[in-house]
């Protein structure tokens, strides 16, 4: 069966204008990519080439300056995320698009279980159900149970990253944006995350990920988009190595 | 989520007003005082929608007109321009053409407000419980036992010790007074709650607990809220969407994370850059 596109990005362009300094900061230009269901597209390229900006434009944390970001919903309806209303974007963030950011941002007084369960609370699920689901996913990600009831503020980089991943995965999005999800994980946990991402990919989730390690790209990605500071060049990985 | 409030071209002018008030004020003019007639254009061209269950932040410096918006919507001030429609379960209310009795009914049943100054929201001659009872009485609940029971529940929910419900709020700390205000506002389970600088002037730890409480309640009850604040931290914590105001006008509106990470307007960039 042919995999169907969940996201098509066409000629995406982003730059910042800093009023105080009266300067334009180029971010990314002419980015074209496709993310299909059951597939991962990897964004690679040197630091500063705009990989994270592409993810943020898709999620509307950044306002894209030009181009189209087409999200194809299950019912066949297509939304241009570059033009969609804020409310439409919020709806899709609740059910549809998930984002695992590079760093965990959360309240320093909120227990891990609640940090992870929050996306479910936001869409109206009960606190107990959200906590149960959070416990399941934390267990899956090897976060020790003794940490569940304390805030992640004092956690190690790797533990925080797993909490962040758990938070991104809990709402079971159709399209998952991942910004270096294994950057500070030890080899064993990285392995666990690779398994987990492979498993949710097989279930049909479409993923767009920023990675620095070629090894991860080789193992997880079905397509690779290389960004250069000038723009993006599209290339497909030759063969997926299992 | 469905639209619960639609505001179009809302404006408030203090003074006689003249045909050139709007063009001679605003962020481009750098002032909200009309250079022709000296009227103060506290707010103008304010348009936005509020959806059920969402928190909209209104951010801006003192005098930017943010509180004026809430005051007009809660009937504390009469608007000079524009319209606002409240989409209730059963009917639509054109807020600025309802009569005084309907205004009172809406204030008591369908809207709630928490002011920065607890003196505005509470009667200090009544006990904490009495303040809640007053609102409940106006919303048709008349049984003494039931009212007391409900007041006790609400105060417990907002973490005010119920054994102090018979004391006047004037004996309470600033944080507790805000909690009583929140309990009072929520007593009739309104679908819309206005928050006007509710944590300004409180200790940081008290602020955090009040904001956590508001967020919990919002998630539990799905109350739509408009939160007016000059505090970026409050915006970040509470609001999913944010409006930025300057000199009585909206200069920027968007998702809160976008406003904070990719602000477009020079003033918003300046605000975000000055965060501590």
Interface residues (C-beta under 8 A of the other chain):
Chain A: X16 X18 X19 X20 X56 X60 X61 X62 X63 X86 X87 X89 X90 X91 X107 X109 X121 X122 X124
Chain B: X1 X49 X51 X53 X54 X208 X212 X219 X222 X237 X240 X241 X253 X254 X255 X257 X258 X261 X262 X264 X265 X266 X269 X270 X273
